[in-house]
């Protein structure tokens, strides 16, 4: 699909480049000071959520059938690896846990292979520089991993074309997200999510070994109503969305420019997820639950409304900043997020009390 604005067309290929994490040392990299804060906030939030789910990952690893032949390596794959220490940390958790399982059986651990997959534009050079050096002692062992306190693992879906088509009943007029829209619009998002997940499962069923397991984490919700996107709705469907309206009111962008921007995020329900897995038929659900991930707001002084406002703006920017920059340019993007910060500051207590993220956590094995 193409995302069309007044003077901007973002094709599929360009969107893929935008959605990968910026790495390296260039002027737009995560090393730059202007990006450093939002990147640290993003990684810290994901670290908290990931660590709270480690016991579920370890339960999945306990169900993996061990092949005791020393010639067969143990393979772990990170789909959506990005280019941060978080990726290395989770791979390290997997390898150490499986090593303990082999050792508890009195068996020498096998060699381990780790595969990292992401969009073609992901900065794999930076990722590989973060890898710890190979150990010189013991087959399959690793030197202690870098002290990584973060984790980045997410599933994202494309935006359905119908929500940006003025001729469609699902046209998401006046909004940039699906928090509180009509049922038709919400169902378009749901169908896009389910189509993407089905495609993902079909691909994995061709790649995985029959004895393997898959551990998935994606944004989730507790409500059965797809128009109620929970924490994601509060993050993107309130102050962030209203800030776009401010730019329209000030004459800085047209209403059509705003309406042609939609956040490519959908918080799934358990039923949404389960329907796809069962219809595909390739996998059996070993565990499927909604997991409370906590608030994406990282603040030291919760009684300081200004700090809460900055935290909300940084959270929005860390997820959607590159898309906003591409859609309206750096200058207007800066104005937008400043407006998000102002609006969030005036609703600080409400945000601290109500902004909670949930995740769908799934452990799957071959049917």
N, C-alpha and C positions, 0 to 999 in steps of 0.2 A: 504494500500500500504506500501511498505518498501522503505526507503531511504538508498541506499547502497553507501558506500565510500570505500576507500582502505582497511581500517581496522575497519570500522564502519558500523553497521546496526541499523537504528533507526526504530523500529516497530511502528505500530499505537499506541500501548499502551504507549510506551516511549514518542512518540511525544505529546500525550495528557498531559503527566506529564510536559514536557518541556514548553508547551505553556501557562501554568497557571502562575500567578504572584507569585513570591517568597515572602513569608511573614515570620513571626516569628522572632526568635533571633539568628538563626544559622549562620555559617560562610558564607553561600551563600544567606542570607536573604537580604531584602531591607533595613534592619537596618545597615548592614555593610557599612563602609565608602566607600569601593570600588564600591558599587552599589548605594550609596545614591545620588550622583549627577545625574546620568542618570535617576534614578527613579523620583527624584524631577522634572527634566526637562520634563519627560513624563507626569506626573500628571499635571504640570503647563500648558503644551500645551493643554491637554485635557480639563482642567478647562476653558481655554479661549474659546475653541470651544463650549463646552457645555453651558456655560453661554450665548453665542450669540444665541443659539437655544432654550432657555427657553421659549420664547414667542410662539414658535411652539408647544412645549410640552403642554403649558397651553391651547392653542387652541384645542388640542386633548382632554385634560381633560374636557374642556367645552362641548364637544360633548358626553361625557359619560353619559348614562342614570342613574340618581340617583334613587336608591331604598330606599324609605323612611321608610321601616320597621326597627325598632331598633334592631331586632333580626338578621338582615343580615349584616355581616361585609363588609367593603370595602377592596378589596384585590388588592395589587400592587405587581408585579413580576419583578425582574431585572434578565434578562437572559444574563449572562456574567458579573457577579458582581465583580469579582476580590476580593481584600481584602484591600481596601483603604477607606479613608474618603470620597472619591468621591461618592462611592455607597451610603453612608449614607446621603450625601447632597441631591442627586436626589430624594431619597425616601422621605426625609423631605419636598422637594419642592412639591411633589405630594400630600402628606398628608395635608400640609398647604393649598394648593389651593382647594382641595376638601372640606376641613373643612370650608373654606370661602363660598363655594357654598351652603353648607347646612345652614350655619348661615344666609346667605342672604335670604334664604327662611323661616327663623324663625324656623328651624328644628334642633333638637339636633343631632350633628354629631354621626355617628355610631362608633363602634370599628373598628380599622384598623389592617389588617394583611399584613405583608411584607414578601415575599418569595425571597430568594436569590439563584440563580442557576449558577453553573459554572462547570468546569471540576472537576472530583473527587479529583484531587490532589490540588485543590485550598485551601489556608489556611483559612478555615472558622473560626478557633479559633481566629485568629487575627481580622477577620472581626467582629465577635460578641463582641470582647472586645472594639471595636470602637463604638458600639451602645450606645446611651445615656440612662441613667437609666429611668425606667418607672416612670411616674408622679403619684403623689398620689392624684391629684385633677382632677375631671372631666373625664367622660367617653370618651375614644378615644383621649384624648389630650396627648401631649408629652412635656417633658421639652425641652428647647431650645437645638437644635442639636449642636454637636461640630462644631467649626468654620472651616468648610471644604470649601476650596476654589477650590477644584478640582473635576473632574468627569471622570470616566472611563467607556465608553460604546462603544463597537465596534463589528462588525460582521466580522468574518474571515472565509476563505474557505481553504480547503485542496488543495495541489498541485496535478494537474492531472498527472497520471502515464505516459502518453505518452510523456511528455516533458523531461522525464529522461530516456526514452527508446531509445537506439541507433538505433534500427531497425525502429523507427517511423519517419514519415515525420515531426512530430511536435517536434522532439528532439531539445532542446534548447541549442545547442552546442555553447560554448564560452560565455555563459551568465548565470547570476544568477537571472534574472528578465525578464519581457516581454516588456521592453522599447525598441521599434524599432526592434522586431524580425519579422519573416515571419508571414503572415496572418494565416497559419495553426496552428502555436504555440499559437498565441493570441486567436484563436477560441477555442482551448482546454481549456485555462484558463476561457474563457467566459462560456463554457459549464459546467465546474466544478462549477463555481460560481452559475449558474442558477440551477444546480442540488441540490446544497447545500441549496439554498434559497427555492426551492420547497419543499424539505424535512422539512425544518424549518417551513414553512407555514402549511404543513399537520399536523405536531405535534401540533402547536399552535391551529389549528382549532378544535382539539379534547379536548384541555385543557380549552379554554376560554369560558366564559359565553356568551350567545347570546347578552347580552346588553353591553359587554365589548368593548374596543378599544385597539389598539396596536400602539405604537409609535416606529419606527425603524430609526436608523441612521447607515449608512455604508459608507465606502470610495467611493467617486464618481469622475466622470470626466465630462468635458464639451464637449469633442470631441466625435464624433460618431465612430471614428476609435479605435478599441480595442488595437491596438499597441501603441497608444498615451495615456500613463497612467498618464499624467499630473504631478502633484506634486510628486506622488508616483514614477513615472518614473525617475524624476530628483533626488529624494532621493536615490533610489536603483539601477537605471539603468545607472548611470554615474560614479561618483567617487567611490561609494561603489563597483560597478561591476569592475571598472578598478583596484581597489586595489586587487581583487582576481587575476587579470591578473598579477599584480606585483609579487605576491607570486609564481605564476607559472613560471614567467621569472627568478626568483631567485632560482628556483629549490626546494623551500620549500614544495610545493604540486604539484601533477600531474594535468594535464588539465582535466583528468577524475574525479579527486576529486572535482575540481571546478564545472564541468558540472553536477555533481550529486547533487549539492546544488541549490535549487530554492526557492525564497521568496514566501511563501504561501499567497500572497495578490493579490487582483484584484480590481481595481477601476471601478465600474459599471457606465454605462450610464443610463439615465432615461428610455430609451427604453429597455435595458437589464432587468431592474427591473420590468418594466410594463409588459413585455411579460410573466414573471413568474407568477405574481399575477393574470393576466387575464386567463392564462392557467389553474391555480389551481382552480380558481372559488370560493374559500371559502370566499374571502374577497373583499370588495369594497374599492377602493382608494378614501379617502376623501381629501387627500393632497399629492402631490408628486412633489418635486422640488429639484434642485441642490442648495446647500447652500455653500457659500464661507466661509471656515473655517480659512483662514489666513495661516501664515507661521509657520512651526514647529520649527523654529530657535528662541531660546530665548537668546538674547545678550544684554548686557548693553552698550557696546561700538561698534556700528555697523561699525565704521571706523577702527577697529582693525581686520585685516584679520585673525590673529591667533585665536581670540575669535570666529569668525565665523566658522573657521575650526573645532574647538573643539565642537561647538554647533552642527554642521552637523554630526560629528562622534558620539556624544552622542545621537542624535536622531536616527541614524541607530542602535546603540548599544541597546538603550532602547526597540526597536521593535524586533530586530533580534539577539540580543546578545546571548541568551540562545541556539538558534539553531546553531549559528556559533560555540559556545563553544563545543557543542555536536558533531559537524561535524569534526572539525579540532583540538580541544583541546584548553585549556586556553592560552597556550604559543603562538601558531600561531594566535589565535583569537586576542590577544593583538597586535601582529605585524600588523594584518589586519586593525584594527581600527586606529592604529597610521598612517598607510599609507592613510587611508580615510581622516584623519585629515590633513595630509600634502597636499594631492591633493585638498581638499576643501579650504584650506587656500589660495592657488594660484588662486582660482576662487571665492573669497569671494563676490565681488560686484555682479557678475552674480547670485550667489545663493540668495543674499538678494533681488535682483530685480525680480527674476523669480520663486522662490520656494513658491508656494501657494497650499494649500490643499483644496479640495472640498469634500462635503459629500452629499449623497442622504438622504433626510429626507422624511419619509413616515408616514402618519397617515392612519391606516386601520381599518375598522369595518366589521362585518359579512355581507356577501352578502344576 
